[in-house]
Amino acid sequence: MNPDHARFADWDSAYVLGALSPAERGEFEQHLETCELCRRSVAELAPMPGLLARLSPERAESLLGEPGAEPVPAPRDDLLDVVRLEDRRRRRRRARTWWIASAAAAVIAVVAIAVPLAVTRPQSVSESVAFEAVADLPLSATATLTQVAWGTRIELDCSYADAEASDAPPGGWPYALVVVGRDGERTDVSSWRASPGSSARLSAGAALDLDEIASLEIRAMGSGDVLMRSEFD
């Protein structure tokens, strides 16, 4: 386990919801580069913004309270505390579910001894793709997409080859990974910074089944320009 994991263990929900300050976001993204546990947790929570974005204005207003009432924005620290509290509750629920599932799995294993392994083992559907450059820059990327219960898990490997670039901003260039559905809807699922000569491995998720994804895009944050694209048949 990463020695810094205890410090950042409750930051995943706040990161996904955009409730971290710029400094905290930078710290957490550096931690994600070396902590597999936090990367997995962020991948599990990544569909939340996309699901919230699908709420209709009427449904969102009903969740806020009285129709026509003025929403009162909570201070940033309050939001962060609420998110972290909910995250701790989620972890406790996950722990209880794990114990129940373990006991059930032991019973199922005894019953299923005579059943062929190929029939009882669920087969996950995965697809690996390479990105094609849309803009002229020394960036290369590949992604592996895996169908899961809540949608699609995405593992992205990205490298910036030019180790001698002199125009790099402090911390590197900010990029965003965008999922494009077959209905044309675009959803940002992850972001990172690429420095000259560096590589990054990201875990993200989309609340779409694998066959509902039309393409993946790597965009420059700020301008929104498409830099790389990978399309699906």
Backbone as CSV, one residue per row, in Angstrom:
resi,resn,N_x,N_y,N_z,CA_x,CA_y,CA_z,C_x,C_y,C_z
1,MET,0.844,-1.201,0.000,0.000,0.000,0.000,0.877,1.248,0.000
2,ASN,0.473,2.233,-0.755,1.193,3.507,-0.786,1.210,4.114,0.615
3,PRO,2.384,4.547,1.126,2.453,5.076,2.494,1.617,6.333,2.701
4,ASP,1.294,7.066,1.643,0.481,8.276,1.767,-1.007,7.997,1.641
5,HIS,-1.398,6.715,1.480,-2.799,6.410,1.209,-3.719,6.885,2.324
6,ALA,-3.297,6.718,3.589,-4.162,7.097,4.712,-4.553,8.562,4.644
7,ARG,-3.642,9.409,4.201,-3.930,10.842,4.133,-4.960,11.161,3.055
8,PHE,-4.879,10.446,1.916,-5.719,10.779,0.768,-6.929,9.854,0.617
9,ALA,-7.137,8.918,1.550,-8.167,7.897,1.376,-9.568,8.477,1.227
10,ASP,-9.824,9.652,1.846,-11.164,10.240,1.801,-11.297,11.336,0.748
11,TRP,-10.310,11.470,-0.123,-10.347,12.566,-1.096,-11.004,12.185,-2.412
12,ASP,-11.308,10.887,-2.642,-11.751,10.460,-3.969,-13.078,11.086,-4.391
13,SER,-14.075,11.095,-3.470,-15.374,11.670,-3.816,-15.262,13.159,-4.109
14,ALA,-14.511,13.871,-3.260,-14.345,15.308,-3.468,-13.642,15.595,-4.786
15,TYR,-12.695,14.746,-5.146,-11.971,14.926,-6.421,-12.914,14.762,-7.607
16,VAL,-13.729,13.704,-7.580,-14.641,13.440,-8.691,-15.678,14.549,-8.830
17,LEU,-16.154,15.095,-7.683,-17.183,16.130,-7.715,-16.612,17.530,-7.909
18,GLY,-15.272,17.645,-8.002,-14.679,18.958,-8.218,-14.672,19.829,-6.983
19,ALA,-14.705,19.221,-5.779,-14.777,19.994,-4.542,-13.411,20.267,-3.928
20,LEU,-12.337,19.787,-4.535,-11.002,20.066,-4.024,-10.512,21.412,-4.538
21,SER,-9.698,22.059,-3.738,-9.061,23.286,-4.203,-8.015,22.932,-5.255
22,PRO,-7.564,23.903,-6.066,-6.544,23.591,-7.078,-5.306,22.936,-6.472
23,ALA,-4.873,23.425,-5.311,-3.684,22.845,-4.673,-3.947,21.408,-4.244
24,GLU,-5.125,21.170,-3.630,-5.459,19.811,-3.194,-5.602,18.876,-4.393
25,ARG,-6.217,19.374,-5.480,-6.377,18.552,-6.675,-5.016,18.130,-7.228
26,GLY,-4.062,19.088,-7.262,-2.729,18.755,-7.737,-2.061,17.698,-6.870
27,GLU,-2.185,17.844,-5.526,-1.604,16.854,-4.614,-2.216,15.472,-4.851
28,PHE,-3.564,15.439,-4.978,-4.240,14.158,-5.118,-3.888,13.493,-6.442
29,GLU,-3.769,14.269,-7.515,-3.423,13.693,-8.812,-2.006,13.120,-8.799
30,GLN,-1.086,13.766,-8.078,0.254,13.194,-7.933,0.177,11.880,-7.146
31,HIS,-0.678,11.859,-6.115,-0.840,10.632,-5.320,-1.424,9.504,-6.168
32,LEU,-2.362,9.830,-7.079,-2.990,8.809,-7.918,-1.987,8.084,-8.805
33,GLU,-0.889,8.763,-9.144,0.104,8.151,-10.018,0.755,6.926,-9.389
34,THR,0.745,6.854,-8.041,1.441,5.757,-7.355,0.525,4.924,-6.461
35,CYS,-0.765,5.279,-6.363,-1.664,4.564,-5.442,-2.770,3.858,-6.229
36,GLU,-2.674,2.556,-6.323,-3.670,1.788,-7.078,-5.026,1.803,-6.379
37,LEU,-5.050,1.795,-5.027,-6.311,1.791,-4.300,-7.131,3.037,-4.608
38,CYS,-6.483,4.195,-4.616,-7.203,5.437,-4.891,-7.629,5.511,-6.352
39,ARG,-6.787,4.979,-7.252,-7.188,4.971,-8.663,-8.447,4.130,-8.859
40,ARG,-8.508,2.980,-8.185,-9.698,2.145,-8.306,-10.920,2.849,-7.741
41,SER,-10.753,3.517,-6.604,-11.879,4.214,-5.984,-12.386,5.339,-6.870
42,VAL,-11.452,6.097,-7.482,-11.859,7.180,-8.390,-12.574,6.600,-9.603
43,ALA,-12.113,5.465,-10.103,-12.767,4.836,-11.257,-14.194,4.427,-10.916
44,GLU,-14.422,3.946,-9.680,-15.763,3.565,-9.271,-16.694,4.772,-9.175
45,LEU,-16.131,5.914,-8.733,-16.952,7.111,-8.530,-17.047,7.977,-9.773
46,ALA,-16.206,7.722,-10.777,-16.146,8.592,-11.952,-17.483,8.778,-12.660
47,PRO,-18.391,7.767,-12.695,-19.661,7.986,-13.396,-20.594,8.977,-12.704
48,MET,-20.323,9.352,-11.432,-21.259,10.198,-10.704,-21.562,11.514,-11.411
49,PRO,-20.544,12.302,-11.866,-20.872,13.558,-12.553,-21.696,13.336,-13.810
50,GLY,-21.399,12.265,-14.560,-22.167,11.995,-15.762,-23.611,11.654,-15.449
51,LEU,-23.826,10.873,-14.370,-25.193,10.537,-13.983,-25.953,11.763,-13.516
52,LEU,-25.284,12.629,-12.736,-25.925,13.853,-12.271,-26.260,14.773,-13.431
53,ALA,-25.390,14.781,-14.458,-25.618,15.649,-15.608,-26.850,15.231,-16.402
54,ARG,-27.265,13.976,-16.247,-28.426,13.484,-17.002,-29.742,13.867,-16.350
55,LEU,-29.699,14.441,-15.132,-30.934,14.861,-14.484,-31.595,15.978,-15.280
56,SER,-32.903,15.896,-15.450,-33.618,16.981,-16.111,-33.681,18.177,-15.168
57,PRO,-33.859,19.399,-15.698,-33.979,20.581,-14.821,-35.097,20.417,-13.800
58,GLU,-36.231,19.798,-14.218,-37.351,19.631,-13.292,-36.995,18.687,-12.157
59,ARG,-36.307,17.576,-12.511,-35.915,16.613,-11.487,-34.883,17.223,-10.548
60,ALA,-33.934,17.963,-11.097,-32.917,18.602,-10.253,-33.555,19.590,-9.302
61,GLU,-34.561,20.357,-9.782,-35.229,21.337,-8.923,-36.003,20.652,-7.815
62,SER,-36.637,19.489,-8.152,-37.395,18.775,-7.126,-36.494,18.247,-6.034
63,LEU,-35.262,17.887,-6.398,-34.314,17.385,-5.395,-33.811,18.499,-4.496
64,LEU,-33.833,19.729,-4.993,-33.340,20.860,-4.203,-34.346,21.320,-3.156
65,GLY,-35.641,20.994,-3.337,-36.620,21.422,-2.345,-37.837,22.021,-2.989
66,GLU,-38.362,23.110,-2.418,-39.574,23.744,-2.887,-39.385,24.281,-4.300
67,PRO,-40.381,24.072,-5.209,-40.274,24.628,-6.566,-40.132,26.138,-6.525
68,GLY,-39.194,26.642,-7.263,-38.983,28.083,-7.344,-38.165,28.659,-6.215
69,ALA,-37.829,27.832,-5.216,-37.049,28.352,-4.090,-35.626,28.638,-4.536
70,GLU,-35.039,29.666,-3.955,-33.675,30.030,-4.292,-32.708,29.067,-3.629
71,PRO,-31.876,28.351,-4.390,-30.878,27.474,-3.760,-29.821,28.287,-3.050
72,VAL,-29.442,27.802,-1.898,-28.418,28.491,-1.112,-27.128,27.705,-1.215
73,PRO,-26.141,28.213,-1.948,-24.895,27.453,-2.112,-24.143,27.305,-0.804
74,ALA,-23.719,26.097,-0.510,-22.967,25.847,0.717,-21.530,26.293,0.541
75,PRO,-20.876,26.709,1.607,-19.462,27.057,1.505,-18.670,25.855,1.037
76,ARG,-17.568,26.113,0.396,-16.737,25.035,-0.164,-16.309,24.032,0.898
77,ASP,-15.929,24.525,2.086,-15.495,23.612,3.144,-16.639,22.723,3.599
78,ASP,-17.864,23.287,3.666,-19.015,22.481,4.071,-19.272,21.375,3.070
79,LEU,-19.203,21.718,1.776,-19.410,20.706,0.746,-18.377,19.599,0.859
80,LEU,-17.157,19.995,1.084,-16.092,19.006,1.197,-16.330,18.090,2.396
81,ASP,-16.794,18.653,3.536,-17.069,17.837,4.712,-18.198,16.852,4.441
82,VAL,-19.251,17.311,3.758,-20.379,16.433,3.458,-19.944,15.296,2.550
83,VAL,-19.165,15.641,1.531,-18.694,14.617,0.600,-17.848,13.581,1.321
84,ARG,-16.960,14.058,2.201,-16.101,13.119,2.916,-16.907,12.249,3.871
85,LEU,-17.949,12.828,4.523,-18.794,12.040,5.406,-19.508,10.950,4.628
86,GLU,-20.072,11.315,3.472,-20.750,10.337,2.636,-19.774,9.266,2.159
87,ASP,-18.537,9.666,1.885,-17.534,8.707,1.430,-17.231,7.690,2.526
88,ARG,-17.126,8.177,3.778,-16.865,7.246,4.879,-18.034,6.279,5.062
89,ARG,-19.277,6.805,4.935,-20.446,5.921,5.030,-20.422,4.876,3.924
90,ARG,-20.040,5.319,2.703,-19.980,4.397,1.576,-18.970,3.293,1.829
91,ARG,-17.823,3.653,2.429,-16.802,2.643,2.704,-17.285,1.625,3.740
92,ARG,-18.039,2.125,4.770,-18.567,1.196,5.769,-19.584,0.252,5.149
93,ARG,-20.462,0.805,4.257,-21.432,-0.056,3.582,-20.720,-1.088,2.716
94,ARG,-19.638,-0.665,2.046,-18.886,-1.568,1.182,-18.265,-2.698,1.997
95,ALA,-17.772,-2.372,3.223,-17.161,-3.393,4.075,-18.205,-4.426,4.512
96,ARG,-19.426,-3.929,4.906,-20.470,-4.875,5.308,-20.880,-5.761,4.145
97,THR,-21.002,-5.148,2.971,-21.389,-5.916,1.781,-20.340,-6.970,1.463
98,TRP,-19.073,-6.641,1.657,-18.003,-7.587,1.362,-18.116,-8.827,2.239
99,TRP,-18.404,-8.643,3.553,-18.520,-9.799,4.446,-19.700,-10.670,4.046
100,ILE,-20.841,-10.039,3.714,-22.009,-10.817,3.304,-21.724,-11.571,2.013
101,ALA,-21.090,-10.863,1.055,-20.781,-11.489,-0.232,-19.804,-12.641,-0.063
102,SER,-18.846,-12.497,0.863,-17.866,-13.567,1.093,-18.547,-14.824,1.622
103,ALA,-19.469,-14.639,2.575,-20.181,-15.795,3.117,-21.027,-16.463,2.048
104,ALA,-21.721,-15.643,1.251,-22.548,-16.198,0.182,-21.689,-16.921,-0.845
105,ALA,-20.523,-16.354,-1.154,-19.643,-16.967,-2.146,-19.156,-18.331,-1.671
106,ALA,-18.916,-18.468,-0.358,-18.459,-19.756,0.160,-19.526,-20.823,-0.031
107,VAL,-20.802,-20.450,0.206,-21.892,-21.400,0.017,-22.031,-21.766,-1.455
108,ILE,-21.978,-20.760,-2.316,-22.111,-20.999,-3.752,-20.998,-21.901,-4.258
109,ALA,-19.780,-21.699,-3.730,-18.641,-22.496,-4.184,-18.861,-23.972,-3.888
110,VAL,-19.448,-24.293,-2.723,-19.707,-25.694,-2.378,-20.750,-26.278,-3.320
111,VAL,-21.812,-25.508,-3.602,-22.883,-26.006,-4.460,-22.411,-26.189,-5.894
112,ALA,-21.480,-25.335,-6.332,-21.106,-25.302,-7.750,-19.904,-26.161,-8.097
113,ILE,-19.469,-27.037,-7.213,-18.280,-27.836,-7.490,-18.450,-28.664,-8.762
114,ALA,-19.650,-29.202,-8.962,-19.863,-30.085,-10.110,-20.171,-29.334,-11.399
115,VAL,-20.271,-28.018,-11.348,-20.610,-27.228,-12.539,-19.321,-26.859,-13.261
116,PRO,-19.240,-27.000,-14.575,-18.020,-26.648,-15.312,-17.613,-25.212,-15.055
117,LEU,-16.312,-24.988,-14.879,-15.791,-23.667,-14.557,-16.109,-22.662,-15.649
118,ALA,-16.075,-23.074,-16.909,-16.330,-22.151,-18.012,-17.741,-21.600,-17.974
119,VAL,-18.682,-22.340,-17.361,-20.066,-21.885,-17.295,-20.269,-20.944,-16.125
120,THR,-19.628,-21.210,-14.981,-19.872,-20.429,-13.776,-19.077,-19.149,-13.726
121,ARG,-17.981,-19.026,-14.454,-17.137,-17.831,-14.379,-17.637,-16.770,-15.362
122,PRO,-18.034,-15.545,-14.864,-18.504,-14.514,-15.792,-17.366,-14.021,-16.675
123,GLN,-17.680,-13.790,-17.924,-16.687,-13.324,-18.877,-16.797,-11.808,-19.046
124,SER,-15.749,-11.085,-18.733,-15.756,-9.638,-18.921,-15.362,-9.321,-20.356
125,VAL,-15.998,-8.277,-20.887,-15.749,-7.857,-22.261,-14.803,-6.666,-22.232
126,SER,-13.654,-6.783,-22.898,-12.672,-5.710,-22.940,-12.293,-5.416,-24.387
127,GLU,-11.868,-4.192,-24.610,-11.413,-3.777,-25.927,-10.269,-2.786,-25.769
128,SER,-9.177,-3.014,-26.486,-8.026,-2.112,-26.459,-7.990,-1.297,-27.749
129,VAL,-7.724,0.006,-27.597,-7.729,0.900,-28.762,-6.529,1.831,-28.694
130,ALA,-6.097,2.296,-29.847,-5.034,3.292,-29.944,-5.639,4.605,-30.442
131,PHE,-5.092,5.714,-29.958,-5.575,7.028,-30.371,-4.818,7.495,-31.612
132,GLU,-5.528,8.202,-32.481,-4.917,8.816,-33.643,-4.814,10.322,-33.415
133,ALA,-3.662,10.884,-33.802,-3.423,12.314,-33.594,-4.315,13.144,-34.509
134,VAL,-4.925,14.177,-33.933,-5.694,15.149,-34.703,-4.882,16.425,-34.866
135,ALA,-4.064,16.717,-33.846,-3.186,17.890,-33.880,-1.738,17.416,-33.928
136,ASP,-0.848,18.316,-34.318,0.573,17.976,-34.443,1.269,18.172,-33.102
137,LEU,1.426,17.082,-32.361,2.141,17.134,-31.090,2.662,15.733,-30.781
138,PRO,3.778,15.646,-30.029,4.412,14.344,-29.764,3.720,13.571,-28.638
139,LEU,2.412,13.350,-28.782,1.620,12.662,-27.768,1.157,11.325,-28.330
140,SER,1.265,10.267,-27.535,0.765,8.950,-27.915,-0.078,8.403,-26.769
141,ALA,-1.114,7.629,-27.119,-2.007,7.128,-26.082,-2.715,5.867,-26.551
142,THR,-2.963,4.971,-25.596,-3.778,3.780,-25.818,-4.732,3.649,-24.636
143,ALA,-5.819,2.925,-24.844,-6.804,2.745,-23.775,-7.355,1.329,-23.829
144,THR,-7.661,0.797,-22.646,-8.352,-0.483,-22.524,-9.691,-0.225,-21.848
145,LEU,-10.767,-0.611,-22.506,-12.117,-0.414,-21.995,-12.698,-1.759,-21.593
146,THR,-13.265,-1.826,-20.392,-13.815,-3.078,-19.874,-15.246,-2.852,-19.425
147,GLN,-16.157,-3.690,-19.899,-17.549,-3.622,-19.481,-17.674,-4.083,-18.034
148,VAL,-18.307,-3.249,-17.183,-18.543,-3.586,-15.778,-20.026,-3.361,-15.477
149,ALA,-20.411,-3.643,-14.233,-21.829,-3.581,-13.885,-22.416,-2.185,-14.052
150,TRP,-21.623,-1.151,-13.715,-22.168,0.217,-13.739,-21.892,0.943,-15.051
151,GLY,-21.187,0.326,-16.002,-20.880,1.002,-17.253,-19.598,0.461,-17.858
152,THR,-18.626,1.342,-18.062,-17.361,0.951,-18.692,-16.183,1.536,-17.911
153,ARG,-15.250,0.660,-17.538,-14.014,1.108,-16.891,-12.972,1.371,-17.975
154,ILE,-12.229,2.476,-17.822,-11.257,2.890,-18.832,-9.885,3.017,-18.191
155,GLU,-8.895,2.347,-18.757,-7.497,2.485,-18.341,-6.753,3.158,-19.491
156,LEU,-6.201,4.326,-19.230,-5.539,5.108,-20.283,-4.041,5.195,-20.007
157,ASP,-3.230,4.900,-21.024,-1.782,5.102,-20.968,-1.425,6.185,-21.970
158,CYS,-0.748,7.242,-21.475,-0.450,8.392,-22.325,1.006,8.813,-22.106
159,SER,1.706,9.112,-23.192,3.114,9.517,-23.108,3.346,10.773,-23.946
160,TYR,4.157,11.678,-23.390,4.575,12.872,-24.125,6.052,12.680,-24.450
161,ALA,6.351,12.496,-25.732,7.682,12.037,-26.128,8.746,13.125,-26.096
162,ASP,8.392,14.368,-26.367,9.378,15.433,-26.509,9.937,15.832,-25.144
163,ALA,11.111,15.308,-24.814,11.722,15.598,-23.510,12.459,16.928,-23.495
164,GLU,12.554,17.602,-24.642,13.322,18.837,-24.708,12.438,20.054,-24.983
165,ALA,11.132,19.902,-24.863,10.239,21.036,-25.113,10.504,22.148,-24.109
166,SER,10.678,23.358,-24.612,11.020,24.484,-23.743,9.826,25.366,-23.428
167,ASP,8.680,25.111,-24.075,7.520,25.972,-23.860,6.509,25.342,-22.907
168,ALA,6.909,24.297,-22.175,5.981,23.634,-21.258,5.667,24.537,-20.072
169,PRO,4.391,24.677,-19.704,4.027,25.462,-18.521,4.425,24.721,-17.246
170,PRO,4.509,25.415,-16.122,4.829,24.724,-14.855,3.814,23.616,-14.580
171,GLY,4.311,22.430,-14.334,3.432,21.295,-14.063,2.995,20.546,-15.302
172,GLY,3.279,21.085,-16.486,2.915,20.393,-17.718,1.628,20.909,-18.327
173,TRP,1.264,20.344,-19.503,0.048,20.751,-20.198,-1.150,19.994,-19.634
174,PRO,-2.264,20.684,-19.370,-3.463,20.005,-18.846,-4.315,19.420,-19.965
175,TYR,-4.653,18.134,-19.834,-5.461,17.439,-20.817,-6.695,16.837,-20.140
176,ALA,-7.708,16.569,-20.938,-8.930,15.934,-20.437,-9.283,14.749,-21.330
177,LEU,-9.749,13.669,-20.705,-10.248,12.512,-21.442,-11.764,12.641,-21.547
178,VAL,-12.291,12.572,-22.754,-13.712,12.781,-23.008,-14.295,11.528,-23.659
179,VAL,-15.432,11.078,-23.126,-16.162,9.953,-23.709,-17.320,10.515,-24.534
180,VAL,-17.432,10.057,-25.777,-18.515,10.487,-26.664,-19.463,9.319,-26.873
181,GLY,-20.725,9.480,-26.462,-21.718,8.431,-26.640,-22.248,8.388,-28.064
182,ARG,-22.922,7.317,-28.401,-23.485,7.201,-29.740,-24.637,8.175,-29.968
183,ASP,-25.138,8.769,-28.859,-26.151,9.808,-28.996,-25.531,11.194,-29.170
184,GLY,-24.185,11.256,-29.222,-23.488,12.522,-29.421,-23.137,13.250,-28.143
185,GLU,-23.578,12.767,-26.986,-23.289,13.439,-25.718,-21.830,13.210,-25.326
186,ARG,-21.181,14.292,-24.889,-19.780,14.239,-24.475,-19.684,14.404,-22.956
187,THR,-18.830,13.581,-22.331,-18.654,13.628,-20.877,-17.177,13.588,-20.541
188,ASP,-16.693,14.580,-19.791,-15.320,14.558,-19.284,-15.243,13.533,-18.158
189,VAL,-14.332,12.579,-18.260,-14.232,11.532,-17.241,-12.915,11.572,-16.474
190,SER,-11.913,12.314,-16.950,-10.644,12.391,-16.228,-9.828,13.552,-16.774
191,SER,-8.846,13.976,-15.992,-7.928,15.021,-16.441,-6.552,14.766,-15.839
192,TRP,-5.519,15.270,-16.468,-4.157,15.079,-15.999,-3.257,16.113,-16.669
193,ARG,-1.999,16.131,-16.258,-1.011,17.024,-16.848,0.126,16.202,-17.444
194,ALA,0.559,16.596,-18.621,1.651,15.904,-19.299,2.849,16.825,-19.411
195,SER,3.974,16.388,-18.915,5.214,17.146,-18.993,6.112,16.521,-20.057
196,PRO,7.030,17.279,-20.617,7.944,16.736,-21.633,8.646,15.477,-21.145
197,GLY,8.576,14.418,-21.938,9.238,13.166,-21.594,8.541,12.333,-20.546
198,SER,7.318,12.700,-20.150,6.636,11.980,-19.068,5.594,11.020,-19.618
199,SER,5.167,10.085,-18.757,4.094,9.150,-19.074,3.086,9.164,-17.944
200,ALA,1.840,8.850,-18.260,0.788,8.822,-17.247,-0.100,7.609,-17.477
201,ARG,-0.589,7.022,-16.388,-1.564,5.932,-16.458,-2.758,6.347,-15.620
202,LEU,-3.929,6.407,-16.234,-5.127,6.905,-15.575,-6.201,5.831,-15.542
203,SER,-7.008,5.870,-14.484,-8.193,5.025,-14.392,-9.413,5.938,-14.371
204,ALA,-10.387,5.647,-15.198,-11.601,6.453,-15.270,-12.771,5.534,-15.541
205,GLY,-13.973,6.103,-15.587,-15.152,5.304,-15.853,-16.231,6.131,-16.515
206,ALA,-17.091,5.463,-17.258,-18.209,6.112,-17.935,-19.488,5.355,-17.625
207,ALA,-20.575,6.094,-17.414,-21.861,5.467,-17.121,-22.555,5.052,-18.404
208,LEU,-21.798,4.458,-19.314,-22.305,3.944,-20.583,-21.783,2.525,-20.759
209,ASP,-22.587,1.665,-21.354,-22.088,0.341,-21.712,-21.059,0.492,-22.828
210,LEU,-20.216,-0.512,-22.964,-19.146,-0.447,-23.958,-19.690,-0.208,-25.365
211,ASP,-20.803,-0.850,-25.695,-21.344,-0.684,-27.050,-22.088,0.629,-27.241
212,GLU,-22.218,1.430,-26.178,-22.854,2.741,-26.289,-21.835,3.858,-26.515
213,ILE,-20.545,3.520,-26.490,-19.485,4.515,-26.667,-19.108,4.597,-28.135
214,ALA,-19.151,5.807,-28.682,-18.804,6.014,-30.092,-17.322,6.313,-30.265
215,SER,-16.746,7.065,-29.323,-15.327,7.414,-29.448,-14.800,7.952,-28.131
216,LEU,-13.478,7.998,-28.029,-12.779,8.669,-26.936,-11.985,9.822,-27.527
217,GLU,-11.894,10.919,-26.776,-11.136,12.075,-27.234,-10.200,12.553,-26.131
218,ILE,-9.030,13.007,-26.526,-8.131,13.717,-25.621,-8.159,15.170,-26.051
219,ARG,-8.564,16.048,-25.124,-8.716,17.466,-25.433,-7.790,18.312,-24.579
220,ALA,-7.417,19.470,-25.112,-6.643,20.441,-24.344,-7.606,21.194,-23.437
221,MET,-7.335,21.163,-22.146,-8.193,21.890,-21.220,-7.992,23.394,-21.426
222,GLY,-9.050,24.117,-21.325,-8.986,25.553,-21.567,-9.540,25.860,-22.940
223,SER,-8.837,25.452,-23.981,-9.301,25.701,-25.346,-10.352,24.683,-25.785
224,GLY,-10.297,23.466,-25.231,-11.229,22.423,-25.640,-10.899,21.786,-26.968
225,ASP,-9.728,22.119,-27.547,-9.352,21.557,-28.846,-9.128,20.050,-28.740
226,VAL,-9.626,19.305,-29.735,-9.398,17.858,-29.792,-7.983,17.608,-30.287
227,LEU,-7.202,16.862,-29.506,-5.818,16.567,-29.861,-5.656,15.158,-30.409
228,MET,-6.402,14.208,-29.832,-6.353,12.823,-30.274,-7.757,12.227,-30.196
229,ARG,-7.989,11.199,-31.025,-9.322,10.581,-31.041,-9.179,9.098,-31.349
230,SER,-10.078,8.317,-30.728,-10.168,6.898,-31.039,-11.640,6.575,-31.244
231,GLU,-11.991,6.104,-32.439,-13.373,5.838,-32.772,-13.670,4.337,-32.752
232,PHE,-14.912,3.987,-32.422,-15.347,2.604,-32.345,-16.329,2.318,-33.478
233,ASP,-16.276,1.101,-33.971,-17.195,0.686,-35.044,-18.610,0.531,-34.507
